[in-house]
Amino acid sequence: MTGVIVNAETSDFWTAKYDKSGGGIIWDVTLPGAINNVTRAGWLSVMHNGDIVLVNRTWSTTTNYDVVLYRFAATSGDIVWDKRYGSGGTVADDPRSMVADPLGNPVVVGVSANDYMIVKFDAATGDTLWTAAYDGPPGWYDVATCVTNGPVGELIVSGFSDGTGTGWDVATVGLATDTGQRLWVLRHDGDGQTDEARDLAVNAQGDIYVAGYSYHPTTNMDMLAIRYETDTAASTPDPSLQAWQFSAHPNPFNPRVTLSFSLPLAGQAQLAVFDLQGRRVRTLHEGPLPAGNHTLRWDGRDSRGQAVPAGVYLARISGAGQGATRKIVLAK
């Protein structure tokens, strides 16, 4: 559990670990530098070895709002590392959510310089690995409020973003986990004036759910839920990027499927097959490829040469910060 302790003149970060059987406190840590705002009480993520990462915000007269992170040892609560992140100058960097990527690295999202702020940190050291941003069409105010891991390892970020004549829209963005490069953008403008995302989830089939609210002058605050199919997200690229063409034939298949794709630029590329839990089943190619059309085949076997069970799988081509995903069905 984490939160903020508000004192007479200062505020502190507070984090505690509880015994799962009796509820007693195993350890708790109080640290200075918090902001007196109990509605922004912080976020926690559990690392692969059980250590805990806390993210919150702090403030100073010289740098404005900054992101602050602490990694606590699982057994003792001792600080393994602590980091303060600011994008520079007096720009306000305000976190709103966090997730650990499949390798355990913390990814923090929020708002910086009126755009989506997305920052990935090294789990071992706390160092910044990459930063990314998203600025809506009119270039006004955009806030990332939630983040989750996608069905085949990409990061999915959502929030609210000013549209051109539409008010705030829900803007959901897919990014490459290793580089932060944008893969696709999905924008939703409801019937009212404001649409905001507050949470994200991915189901067993790899579809994306966005939950939040819409505001309309006559109905006030209404619940909002959006479901995107994985294929829809993969085939809706960011307009600033040139999309890859990717198809599967036959589909359904038994026992072989031909995966055809067209690369707009030469470079490193990877084609892999995943199950619906996001586990890699087989890597079909990893390395350089020239621009143009390519064809690879999958024989329905995993990396050990064992035949996989019938069902739905996800084939993903990625590289150079772009990618595309297709559902393929092995019928038996």
N, C-alpha and C positions, 0 to 999 in steps of 0.2 A: 504494500500500500504506500502511496505517496501523497503529499499535500503540502500546504504552506501554513506555517505558524505565524500569526500576526501578533507582533509585540507593540509596545507603546510607540516606538519610533522606528523600528526596523522589522523586517520579516525574514523568516528562515525557511529553507527547504527541509522537509522532513520525510524520511523513508523508513519503513519498518518491514521486517520479515516475520511472519507468524508461523507457529507450529500448526501443521495441518490437522493434527489429531485433537489437540486441546485448545488451540487458539492463543496460547501464550506467545509473547514476543520473544523471538530468538535473538534478534538484534534490531537496533534502531539508530539512525544517524541523523543529526541535525547540523545543517551547514548554512552559513550566512549568504546573503546576496539575493534573496527572493524579493518579489514585488508584491505589495499588498493588494492581491487580486485573487480571491479564493475561487472565482469561477474558472480560472486557468491554473489548475492545481498540479499539472505535470502529467507525464506519461512514462510508463515503464515497459521494458522489453526484457525477456529472459534469453540469455545467451545459451549456446549449445552445452556449456559445462555447468550451467545453473547460475552463473553470475548475472547480476542485474544492472541494466543501464537505465539511468534516469535522464530525461530531457525536460528542461523548463526554460524560462527566460529570465534574464537579469537586465540591469539598466545602469548606465553611467552618463554623466554629463558630457563626456567626450565622444562616446560611440553610440548613444541612444540604446534601443533594445538590442540585446545579443542573445544567441542561443548558448545555453550552458549544459554540458553533459558530464555525468559521473558514472563510472563503472565500479560497482561494489562486488567484493568477493562473496561468493554464495554462502560460505559457512560462517564468516566473521563480520561481514559488512565493511571490511577495510576498503579504502579507496584504491583501486587498481590503477586508474588514471582519471584525470579530469581535463576537460577541454572547454574553451570558450570560443565560439564562432561568431564572427561578424564579417559582413561582406565589404566593409570599408567605410571610412569617414563616419558620418552621423546617420547613415542609412539604418532604418529600423528593421531588424531581422526578428520576426515574431513566429515562433513555432506553434503549430496547431495539432500535430499528430506525429506518430512514429511507428515504424514496423522494422523487424529484423528481416533482412533478405535471406534467401536459402542458405547462405554461408554464415549467417549470424551477424552481418554487418548492419549497424543501425542506419536507417534512412529516415530523415526528419523532413517534414513538409510544413509549410506555413505561408507567410507573405513577406516579401522583401522588395523594396522599391516599387510597390504597388503591383507586383507580379507574383505568380506562384513561385515559392521558394522550395527547392528540392535539393537536399544535401545528403550525400552518402559518406559515412564515416567508417574508418577501419576498426573492426571489433577488437583487434589486439592492441592498438595504440591510441585510438581516438583521433588519428589524423584524418583530414579531409581527403577523400578519394576523388570525388567529383561534385560539381554543382550543376544544376539545371534550372530553367525558368520557363514559364508559359505566360505570354501576354496576349490577351484577347483581341478581337478584331479592331476595336477602336483605340486600343492602347491606353485604357484607363485603369480600373481597379480590379484585380484578380487575386483571390485567396484560395489556397489549397487547404482543405479541412480534413482530409482522410487519405490513407494510403494502405494498399495491401499488395501481396504477391500474386501475380497472374498465374494462369493455368499452366504455362510452360516457362516459368521463370522470369518473365518480364515484371516490371513494377507498374502498378496502376494507381493513379492519383486522381482525385476528384475534389471539387469545391464549387465556388461560384465565380463567374467571370462576366464582365460587362460585355453585352453584345451591341451591335449596331442597330439602335432603335428598338431593342427588345428588353431593356433592363438587364438585370442579372440573370444569367443562364447557368445551368449545370454543365460544367465542362470537365469531361473525363479524358485523361491523357494516359497513353501507354508509353513506357520508356524502356530502353535496353538496360538491363541490370548492370552490365559491366561498364558501360560508358555514360549512361544518362541521356543518350541520344533519343529524340522523340520518334516514336514509331507511328502513332496515329492519334487523332483527336476526335472525340464525339461530343457534340454540343446539343443540349436539350432546352428548348424554349417553350414553357407551358403557356396556359391561357392567361395567366396573371402577369403581374409586374416583376415578381422576383421568384427565382427558382434556386434553391441552395441544396447542395449535397452535404450530408453529415456523417455518412458511414458507407462502407464498401464491403462486399463479400463476393466470393467465387464459389459456385456449387460444384458438385462432383463431375458434371459434364463440361466444366470449364466456362460456363456462362457467367457474366458479370452482373451483379446487382448493385444498384445505387439507391440509397434511401436518404430522404431529407424532407424538405417542405416547399410548398409554393404559396405565395401570397397573392390574393385577389381582393380588390376593394369590396366586393359584395359578400364573399365567403370568408374573408380574413385568412388565417393560417390553415392550410390544408396539408395533409400527409402526401408525400410524393414517393413513388417507388418506380424504378426503371430497371428493366432487364435487357441486357445486350447479349446476343449470341456471340461466341468466340469468333466465328467466321465474319460476323458483321464488324466487329472491332478490327479484325485483321485486314479487312478489305476497305476500311475507311481511313486512309492514311492522312497524316498532316499535310495540308495543301502545299506546305513549303518543301516537302520531300517528294521525290519521284518514286512511285509505288513499284513494287516487284509484282510480276505476274506469276501465279502459282496455281497448278491444277493437279487433280488426282484422277486416274482412270485405270481400270473400272472402279467404281465406288458405289456400293459395296464390292469387295474383292475376295477371292479365295483361289490360291494362297498368295498371289503376287499382285502388287499395285505399282503402276508407273507414275512417278512424280515428276512433273514437267514444270520448269520455271525459267523465267527470263530475267537476267541481271542487267540493270541499266548501266552499271559501271563495273570494271574489273576490280578484283580485290579479294580479301579473305571472306570466306563464306562457310556456313555450317548448315547441314541438313540433318535433322534428328527426328526421331519418333518418341513421343511421350505417352504414358498412360494418363487416365483422367485424374489421377492424384498428383500429376506433375513430375512423376519419376521417369527418368530417361530410360527408354527401352533399347534403343539402338541408334548409333551415330552412323549415318550413311555417307557423309562426306564432311571433312574438316580441313580446310586449306585454301589456297588461292584458286580462283576461277576467272576465266576471261569474261568480258561482257558478252551478252547474247543468250541464246537458248540452250538449255541443258536438260538432260533426262537421267534420272536415277530410279532404280527399282528396289522395292522392299519385298522380301520373301516371307514376311510374317514370322521371322525369328528374332530373338533377342541377341544381345551382345555375346552370349555364351553358345549361340547356335541352337537354342531350344525353341520349339514352336510355342508361340504365345497363345493364350486363350482367345476365343472369339469375343468381339466387343468393339467399342468405340475407342479410337486412338487419335492423337493429335500429331500431325506432321508439321514441323516448323523449319522454315528457311530463314536464316538471319546472317547479318554481317554489315559492317560499315554503319552501324546505328539504325539499320532498317530491318524489316522482317515481315513475314506473312505466315499465317497458320491455317491449316485445313483439317477439318474432321474427316477421318477415314474409318470405314467400318469393315472389320474382318468378319466375314460370314462363314460359318461352318455347319 
